[in-house]
Amino acid sequence: MTRFTVLVAAPRSRSAVRDAALRAASEVASRAGVASVPDVIDLAELGPDLLAESSEAVDAALETVRRSDVLLVASPQAHGTYTGLLKVFLDRLPELGLGHTVAVPLAVVDDLRNSHGIEEDLRILLADLGAWVAEPGLILADDETGRPDSVVRAWADVAAPGLRQAVSVAA
């Protein structure tokens, strides 16, 4: 069975970014034949533990991410790129810590005209950790997170074939 994880890097737990990420995960998983209910790691719920030298909750989240076959990483745009929560968390992974993972970036932006930076930055970050990064990533405007269905379905139709192929190669 494919291990699928959704990693949410929004500053508030149970955010609209999380809801949109879960919707995207469901759509792309069903189209790509990834028959797995994803684990969900909401970094806002880890809070100050992310900065602690040692934390069982953070260690468990890192282990879940390291063991994932597919990792959907969702971050709102913060100062032109992904959130500091995501950076702090992923900095704890070892070099090539995502070496056997297919990663799917999801960016939520204020203005779609300024969206390419975050998607590119997420792609580079995940690739630097050794992940094979699925294309295309999903970019949602802030106002689409409450009703992402049509955008998510269109994206999943395009992204699923490549994800299906990547997962079959990685398996």
C-alpha angles and dihedrals in degrees: 000000000000114000107224123186131184112207113196119196101182116133092235124057120240090019132165086257089061092049092050091047092052090049091050091047091052094048097046094042093054093047094045094047094244099150098195137112103229125240109235124217113187105191093200088065090058090055116159091004087078088070097041118105090234131016129163091209093052092044090052091049091050091050091051091051093046092052095047120116090194123027120187107197115198123188134162116229111267118183091339098312142047122311126277088238089066093046093049092048098045092045086070092063117096121246108291088008089153093046097132097034132107106215127202117196121213119185127188113202137183093225125021090213088069098042106103096077096061094044091049092045092050091048092051093046093051094043090050087058089054100259123142100234116218120228133257105029118208120253118189128185114234091249091054096060093082092053108020098147102108094043092043093049092050091048093046091052089057099037101043100075092054092044091050090051094046093049092049091052093046093049 
